[in-house]
Amino acid sequence: MAYLADIFKKLNDLNASMQGRQKTIISSTNKIRWFKNKIVFWKSSIIKGDFSNFPTFSKLTIEKSNIKELQQLIIEHLILPKEKIEHYFSSLTTSADWVMLPFDFTDDMNELDLTNDEKNEFIDICSSSTI
């Protein structure tokens, strides 16, 4: 339940950030791209046993025997939102993405020697077309 509370908070924050005045298709596309990149990062962190991206879940004390099972469930669950985003928002990607996002190096992120916080900031920077 703690993991679900964390992931739904992240989804609610994404939803709220794309509503209101001054929101454009470009800013919404950036947010969706950002969220997809974050899901990939969260999944790789969970695989490494790092649950810090899910603060409510990471505060729990879990027996080591149960952590592997929960880890696998979370990894399997994180696949679904990414697939659904790609399915429902596939038309948002354009062939001119390299013009809008010249700094999108998120595919190479695992090769970088960065802390968790630095990787989160790196995804934010790479997913912004305003930079």
N, C-alpha and C positions, 0 to 999 in steps of 0.2 A: 504494500500500500504506500509506503514511503517513496519508493521509486516512482509509482504512478503519480503521486502528488507533485513530485519534482518535474516529471515530463509534461504533465498537464499545465503546470505553471509556465513552463517554457513555451508551450503551444499557445496558451492564453496571451502571453507577452507578445509573441509573434503576431497573433491576430489583432491585438490592440494597436500594435505599432503600424499596421497597414491601414488603419481607419482614420477618418477625419479629413479636415481641409489640408491643402498643400501636399497631399499624397498623390504621386504619379505612378504610372506603370513602371517607370524606371526605378523609382525608390522601392516599389513593391517587389519588383524582380530582384533587386539587390537583397532585400530581406529574405526572400525565398531561397536564393542562392546561398546566402549566409547560413540559413538554417540547415540546408542540405549539407554544407561543409561542416557545420557543427556536429551533425549527427554522425558523420564519418569519424570526426575527431573523438566524440564521446564513445563510440564503439571501440576505437583503437585503445582508448584509455581503460575501458572496462576490461578488454582483453588482457591488458597489463596488470589488472587488479587495482587500478586507481579509480575510486568512486567519488573523487572530490568535485566533479561537475554536477553531482546530484547531492546537494548539501543535506537534505532531510534524510536521505538514505544513508549517507556516509556517517551520520551521527549514531546510527544504530550499532549495537554490539551484536555481531552475528558469529555463531560458531564456525570454525574453519571448515567443518564438514559440509555445512549448508551453503557456504559462500560460493563454492564452485557451481552448485546447482542454480543459485540465484544469478550468478555471473552469466551462465549460459542462457537463462531465460531473458535477461536484459538484452544480451547481444541479439538474440532472435527477435525480440520485440523492436529493437532499433532498426532492423531491416525494413519492417513494414512502413513506418512513416516516410522513409526515404523513397521507397518504391511508389507509394501513393503520391508523393509530391512530384516525382518524375512523371507519373502517369497523368495527373490532373493539370500540371503546369508545364508540360513538354513544349507547348507552343511559345512559351516565354523565352526560350533560348533562341538566339539569332546567330546568323553567320558573322555578324559584326561584333560579337562579344569581345574579340581581341582589341577593338577600338575603345569600347566602353570599359574594359577591365584589363588594361595592359600589365597589371601587377598580380594577376591571378596565378599564383604558384602553389596553391593548396594541394595539388597532386604530389608535389615534392616535399611536403611538410614533414613527413616522417624521417627524411634524411637530415633534417636540421636538428642541431643540438640545442633545444629550447626547453624552458620550464613549461609547466602546464599553463600558467598565466600568460606567458609569452606566446604560446601556441594559440590561445584564445584571442589575444590581441592581433596576432598575425592573420587569423581567419577574418577578423573584423576589417582589417586593412585591405586584404586581398579581395573581399566581397563588395567593396565600395567603388562605385563608378565615379563618385565625386572626386576622389583622390586623383 
